[in-house]
Amino acid sequence: MTKQEKVTFVIETLNKIYPQIPIPLDHKDPYTLLIAVLLSAQSTDVRVNQITPLLFAIADNPYDMVKLSVEEIREIIKPVGLSPMKAKGIHGLSEILIEKYNGVVPASFEALESFPAVGHKTASVVMSQAFNIPAFPVDTHIHRLMYRWGFTNGKNVVQTEKDAKRLFPKDLWNTLHLQIIWYGRQYSPARGWDLEKDIITKTIGRKSVINDYLKKKNR
């Protein structure tokens, strides 16, 4: 298969498996999505979805959030990990939203990435899921699968994102990045990976990755 045929195979296979894609993090507007994505760093979506209802019951907008102290926010979000940094970030960005943006989350990469505790990946998720602006947020699942599929040699997520954007049509980015995340979790995980169930890697995967898998399996 040519690289283009592989890309087409991935798109078609993912569309068959995930004609409708659920958004992993529960939210109701750009602000609650921003907070949920910030909380998900080095945590699981399941854990974040358990904690955000408790936080949003008290403060689901920047005006209510700044009434809480950093310590109070931290107490609520402790189970998601990295709570000191995240609590400070949530309080700080809520203040900035009120001072600079009338409490409204801006639809701008530059603005979002200037907020405390918000990096490029968080900004990309908000831009794609809240504002439907094409972005290709690369998480660990996408990074792993893009390598397994031979689409990137990226030693880091920056390179993987560039390669993904180059290979896949822009109008599909927002859907595809979610489909790949779900596929990675269900069929091509880092641990407990079963190549037989992973139709995409089995069909188009990088030869060295498949050979390594078979070697380990046959030990």
Buried (B, 14 or more C-beta within 10 A) or exposed (E): EEEEEBBEBBBEBBBEBBEEBEEBBBBEEBBBBBBBBBBBBEBEBEBBBEBBEEBBEEBBBBEEBBEBEBEBBBEBBBEBBBBEBBBBBBBBBBBBBBEEEEBBBBBBBEBBBBBBBBEBBBBBBBBBBBBEBBBBBBBEBBBBBBBBBBBBEBEEBEBBBBBBBEBBEEEBBBBBBBBBBBBBBEBBEEEEBEBEEBBBBBEBBBEEBBEEBEEEEEE
